[in-house]
Amino acid sequence: MIASLRGTVTALTQVSAVIDVSGVGYLVNITPTTSRNLSLEKVAQLFTAMIVREDAMTLYAFLDFEEQELFELLRSVTGVGPKSALGILGEMTPEQIRTAVAVENDSAFKAVSGIGPKTAKLITVTLAGKLKGVSVSSSSSTARHEAAAVVSALVGLGWSEKQATEAAASAGQELGSNAGRDALLKLALANLSAKKAGSAS
C-alpha cells in the first residue's frame, strides 16, 4: 500500500499530477485545491490512498493526512466511490464536511455534483460520530435543527445550499450553540451580504 509520496511534480492539471520519485513517475488524482497548491518542477509531499481493482491501480493524493482520512471515511458510505469522495473534498473543506455531518445537514452534500438525496442522507447517517473536531452533544440537538432551518431559509432567499451551509456554520461558531434561529439568520445574512459586496468591489 502506497501511503504517501515525496517527489518532484513533473506534470500538473486541475485534477491530476505526476510525481517523480527517484525516477519513477506516479500519476495521482487530486482536487483543484490540491492542484493550486502544487507547482511544476517543485518537490511535493502528498498523502495517498491506493484503490486496487482487477483492471487498474489508482492513486488519489491529498495535501494532508486529514483529507486522506476523510476520503477513506467517505468511501465507507454506501454509494460513495473514490471519484465521488474526491468530488466532495473538491467542493467542501474538511471543516464544512464535519459541520454538515454534525448538524445532520445532508443538503450540503446534495449540492455536490453527482451526489443524490439518498447518498447525501447516508453520508450524514454513516459518518455521525466518526469525525473529529466537531462535538455535538445531546443538549445541542436544538442547535442542529436551528442551523438546518437557517440553511433552508437562506436557500429560500436565493443563496446556494453551499453558501447557506457555510454561512450557517460560521454564524453558529461565532454565536455559540445557544443562539436562536433569528440571531443565526441575521448574522448569516450579514456575513453573506458583506462577502457579496466585497467580491463585487
DRENDRENVO-295132 format. One record per residue (C-alpha): residue in three letters; chain; y, z, x. Coordinates in nm, 4 decimals, always signed. Layout:
<rs>
marza, ketor, y, z, x
ala, A, Y, Z, X
...
</rs>
This chain:
<rs>
marza, ketor, y, z, x
met, A, +0.0000, +0.0000, +0.0000
ile, A, +0.3409, -0.1012, +0.1373
ala, A, +0.5791, +0.1852, +0.0516
ser, A, +0.8876, +0.0774, +0.2477
leu, A, +1.0234, -0.1956, +0.4720
arg, A, +1.2776, -0.1861, +0.7518
gly, A, +1.3842, -0.5184, +0.8963
thr, A, +1.6382, -0.7974, +0.9081
val, A, +1.7468, -0.9760, +0.5905
thr, A, +1.6791, -1.3445, +0.6595
ala, A, +1.7204, -1.4830, +0.3050
leu, A, +1.9034, -1.3415, +0.0043
thr, A, +1.9633, -1.4294, -0.3618
gln, A, +2.0651, -1.2179, -0.6611
val, A, +1.7013, -1.1478, -0.7458
ser, A, +1.5081, -1.1736, -0.4192
ala, A, +1.5263, -1.1275, -0.0448
val, A, +1.3163, -1.1935, +0.2640
ile, A, +1.2914, -0.9015, +0.5062
asp, A, +1.1747, -0.9890, +0.8580
val, A, +0.9694, -0.7045, +1.0029
ser, A, +0.8561, -0.7764, +1.3607
gly, A, +0.8319, -1.1490, +1.2919
val, A, +0.6662, -1.1217, +0.9507
gly, A, +0.8815, -1.2130, +0.6501
tyr, A, +0.8252, -1.0136, +0.3327
leu, A, +0.9501, -1.1636, +0.0062
val, A, +1.0740, -0.8869, -0.2245
asn, A, +1.2051, -0.8912, -0.5812
ile, A, +1.5298, -0.6959, -0.6230
thr, A, +1.8059, -0.6214, -0.8740
pro, A, +2.1530, -0.7793, -0.8483
thr, A, +2.2868, -0.4356, -0.7490
thr, A, +2.0462, -0.4182, -0.4562
ser, A, +2.1391, -0.7731, -0.3600
arg, A, +2.5091, -0.6806, -0.3440
asn, A, +2.4247, -0.4011, -0.1008
leu, A, +2.2352, -0.6288, +0.1399
ser, A, +2.3780, -0.8705, +0.3968
leu, A, +2.2199, -1.1662, +0.5734
glu, A, +2.1145, -1.1002, +0.9317
lys, A, +2.1684, -0.7256, +0.8851
val, A, +1.8973, -0.4599, +0.9101
ala, A, +1.7960, -0.3060, +0.5778
gln, A, +1.5747, -0.0144, +0.4776
leu, A, +1.4130, -0.0616, +0.1363
phe, A, +1.1618, +0.1387, -0.0645
thr, A, +0.8957, -0.0819, -0.2198
ala, A, +0.6324, -0.0983, -0.4907
met, A, +0.3453, -0.3427, -0.4450
ile, A, +0.1793, -0.4921, -0.7522
val, A, -0.1651, -0.6354, -0.6775
arg, A, -0.3223, -0.8803, -0.9194
glu, A, -0.6055, -1.1294, -0.8930
asp, A, -0.3722, -1.4215, -0.8325
ala, A, -0.0869, -1.2543, -0.6446
met, A, +0.0515, -0.9601, -0.4491
thr, A, +0.4165, -0.8967, -0.5378
leu, A, +0.6671, -0.6615, -0.3763
tyr, A, +0.9568, -0.5005, -0.5615
ala, A, +1.2226, -0.3362, -0.3446
phe, A, +1.4855, -0.0680, -0.4051
leu, A, +1.7773, +0.0891, -0.2204
asp, A, +1.6438, +0.4433, -0.2532
phe, A, +1.3349, +0.6411, -0.3466
glu, A, +1.4844, +0.7464, -0.6815
glu, A, +1.4954, +0.3863, -0.8049
gln, A, +1.1438, +0.3218, -0.6778
glu, A, +1.0202, +0.6310, -0.8611
leu, A, +1.1964, +0.5266, -1.1833
phe, A, +1.0407, +0.1805, -1.1517
glu, A, +0.6924, +0.3334, -1.1404
leu, A, +0.7675, +0.5628, -1.4342
leu, A, +0.8994, +0.2737, -1.6437
arg, A, +0.5855, +0.0748, -1.5641
ser, A, +0.3759, +0.3600, -1.7053
val, A, +0.5177, +0.2839, -2.0504
thr, A, +0.3026, +0.0604, -2.2689
gly, A, +0.4645, -0.2820, -2.2939
val, A, +0.6808, -0.2464, -1.9833
gly, A, +0.5662, -0.4672, -1.6961
pro, A, +0.7174, -0.4863, -1.3485
lys, A, +0.9677, -0.7567, -1.4445
ser, A, +1.0873, -0.5585, -1.7459
ala, A, +1.1111, -0.2391, -1.5392
leu, A, +1.3182, -0.4224, -1.2774
gly, A, +1.5342, -0.5667, -1.5550
ile, A, +1.6111, -0.2185, -1.6865
leu, A, +1.7069, -0.0986, -1.3389
gly, A, +1.9215, -0.4083, -1.3023
glu, A, +2.1260, -0.3272, -1.6130
met, A, +2.1232, +0.0532, -1.6176
thr, A, +2.1916, +0.3072, -1.3449
pro, A, +1.9369, +0.5860, -1.2846
glu, A, +2.1812, +0.8306, -1.4452
gln, A, +2.2132, +0.6138, -1.7571
ile, A, +1.8340, +0.5886, -1.7834
arg, A, +1.7864, +0.9651, -1.7503
thr, A, +2.0604, +1.0375, -2.0037
ala, A, +1.9304, +0.7835, -2.2570
val, A, +1.5823, +0.9384, -2.2377
ala, A, +1.7199, +1.2929, -2.2548
val, A, +1.9204, +1.2272, -2.5731
glu, A, +1.6478, +1.0054, -2.7212
asn, A, +1.8821, +0.7069, -2.7330
asp, A, +1.6455, +0.4103, -2.7480
ser, A, +1.9406, +0.1821, -2.8358
ala, A, +2.0406, +0.1882, -2.4690
phe, A, +1.7114, +0.0231, -2.3751
lys, A, +1.7248, -0.2230, -2.6650
ala, A, +2.0482, -0.3537, -2.5109
val, A, +1.8487, -0.4687, -2.2053
ser, A, +1.7355, -0.8311, -2.2218
gly, A, +1.3651, -0.8576, -2.3052
ile, A, +1.3240, -0.5016, -2.4372
gly, A, +1.2451, -0.4885, -2.8089
pro, A, +1.2887, -0.1953, -3.0524
lys, A, +0.9260, -0.0796, -3.0303
thr, A, +0.9213, -0.0816, -2.6500
ala, A, +1.2617, +0.0882, -2.6326
lys, A, +1.1329, +0.3706, -2.8528
leu, A, +0.8177, +0.4012, -2.6429
ile, A, +1.0293, +0.4405, -2.3284
thr, A, +1.2179, +0.7410, -2.4655
val, A, +0.9000, +0.8991, -2.6044
thr, A, +0.6807, +0.8362, -2.2975
leu, A, +0.9367, +0.9439, -2.0379
ala, A, +1.0596, +1.2526, -2.2254
gly, A, +1.0344, +1.5497, -1.9894
lys, A, +0.9298, +1.3342, -1.6933
leu, A, +1.2725, +1.2544, -1.5495
lys, A, +1.4561, +1.4836, -1.3102
gly, A, +1.8268, +1.5510, -1.3173
val, A, +1.8908, +1.5899, -1.6908
ser, A, +1.7913, +1.9095, -1.8661
val, A, +1.7853, +1.9073, -2.2455
ser, A, +1.6708, +2.2392, -2.3917
ser, A, +1.5638, +2.3029, -2.7488
ser, A, +1.9004, +2.4693, -2.8122
ser, A, +2.0742, +2.1408, -2.7366
ser, A, +1.8868, +1.9306, -2.9913
thr, A, +2.2098, +1.9139, -3.1917
ala, A, +2.3836, +1.7667, -2.8883
arg, A, +2.1254, +1.4871, -2.8760
his, A, +2.1942, +1.3945, -3.2373
glu, A, +2.5698, +1.4176, -3.1891
ala, A, +2.5513, +1.1835, -2.8897
ala, A, +2.3366, +0.9351, -3.0843
ala, A, +2.5868, +0.9484, -3.3721
val, A, +2.8754, +0.8807, -3.1340
val, A, +2.6909, +0.5797, -2.9900
ser, A, +2.6335, +0.4420, -3.3417
ala, A, +2.9993, +0.4943, -3.4304
leu, A, +3.1193, +0.3174, -3.1169
val, A, +2.8866, +0.0236, -3.1777
gly, A, +3.0226, +0.0052, -3.5313
leu, A, +3.3718, -0.0175, -3.3829
gly, A, +3.2751, -0.3218, -3.1787
trp, A, +3.1666, -0.1816, -2.8424
ser, A, +2.8359, -0.2917, -2.6940
glu, A, +2.5429, -0.0488, -2.7024
lys, A, +2.5515, -0.0245, -2.3236
gln, A, +2.9238, +0.0595, -2.3209
ala, A, +2.8785, +0.3063, -2.6073
thr, A, +2.5865, +0.4838, -2.4406
glu, A, +2.7702, +0.5159, -2.1107
ala, A, +3.0870, +0.6432, -2.2801
ala, A, +2.8995, +0.8954, -2.4958
ala, A, +2.7071, +1.0288, -2.1946
ser, A, +3.0269, +1.0576, -1.9904
ala, A, +3.2076, +1.2405, -2.2716
gly, A, +2.9127, +1.4752, -2.3154
gln, A, +2.9110, +1.5628, -1.9461
glu, A, +3.2863, +1.6251, -1.9498
leu, A, +3.2995, +1.8356, -2.2666
gly, A, +2.9637, +2.0128, -2.2416
ser, A, +2.6651, +2.0479, -2.4737
asn, A, +2.8597, +2.2467, -2.7373
ala, A, +3.1109, +1.9699, -2.8040
gly, A, +3.1343, +1.8450, -3.1601
arg, A, +3.0959, +1.4855, -3.2741
asp, A, +3.4674, +1.4321, -3.3381
ala, A, +3.5650, +1.5561, -2.9916
leu, A, +3.2980, +1.3446, -2.8244
leu, A, +3.4002, +1.0343, -3.0153
lys, A, +3.7703, +1.0894, -2.9428
leu, A, +3.7122, +1.1272, -2.5677
ala, A, +3.4650, +0.8392, -2.5521
leu, A, +3.7143, +0.6101, -2.7274
ala, A, +3.9938, +0.7224, -2.4963
asn, A, +3.7816, +0.6502, -2.1868
leu, A, +3.6709, +0.3105, -2.3187
ser, A, +4.0270, +0.2114, -2.4067
ala, A, +4.1534, +0.3228, -2.0656
lys, A, +3.8817, +0.1249, -1.8915
lys, A, +3.9567, -0.1833, -2.1018
ala, A, +4.3285, -0.1560, -2.0269
gly, A, +4.2542, -0.1169, -1.6567
ser, A, +4.0344, -0.4256, -1.6426
ala, A, +4.2929, -0.6288, -1.8314
ser, A, +4.5759, -0.5430, -1.5924
</rs>
